Amino acid sequence: MSLYELEIGWARTANERRYLQWELLACEAVRGVFHAARDQALTVLFDGERREFDDWASTVAPQVTA
């Protein structure tokens, strides 16, 4: 298990924060979530490698389209 930082600056509304909470709860590899030193991030205890975390994290944040 490793600690990784998850950017959450996109979760500004109550609905976005609820969505984020459910995504964190639904992921079996997430073992814990802690406040990070920065307001726009969470520290995640993740049972997997960095690449697996990055792949999962990319599905959590909404995709921005131009």
PyMOL commands that set and color helices and strands:
alter all, ss='L'
color gray80, all
select helices_A, chain A and resi 14-26+50-60
alter helices_A, ss='H'
color red, helices_A
select strands_A, chain A and resi 2-7+30-35+41-46
alter strands_A, ss='S'
color yellow, strands_A
deselect
rebuild
show_as cartoon
